Amino acid sequence: MTASPALGAHPPATSDLLRSVFRRHAAGVAVITAAHGSRPVGFTATSLTSVSADPPMISFGIGTGASSWPAVSEAAYVGVHILGEHQQELAATFARSGADRFGAPTSWREGPEGVPVLDGALAWLVCRVVARVPAGDHRLVLAEVVTGDPAGEGRPLLYHQGRFNALRD
């Protein structure tokens, strides 16, 4: 057995270290949406997690400095969209600051509970927000699934090494 190096021999915990490590973690890509008055809002997320099967519950993280945070901080319901590899441009649009995320060519409709539902996703859910937990400069949003549709066609979009990627066989 080889001895492990002392903890001090490794870089200290910083936001850069965390980002560098998680660039190596391939993650599925989702878009989270909410209604804010008469205006839809949304953002690209790779922090989506299934939390509980009974009741069906998910979580995602959002920065408190994000343009969508004011809407998500007040929303009773959110939409969760699992993107397919054919939706790289849509993922980039919802990730881009200042973009007209719901303008053409984005195709969407008002869904259950008034939540914006994106067309063409592999799957989508409408969820009732049950908690917003402080987590550093983010909030962890816990939401209970109300309804959804898993019947979209295609393969999942992934995020890895700072880029959107298709799944390889």
Secondary structure, DSSP 8 states (H G I E B T S, - for coil): ------GGGS----HHHHHHHHTTS-EE-EEEEEEETTEEEEEEES--EEEEETTEEEEEEEETTSTTHHHHHH-SEEEEEE-BGGGHHHHHHHHSTT--TTSTT--EEE-GGG-EEETT-SEEEEEEEEEEEEETTEEEEEEEEEEEE----S-BEEEETTEEEE---
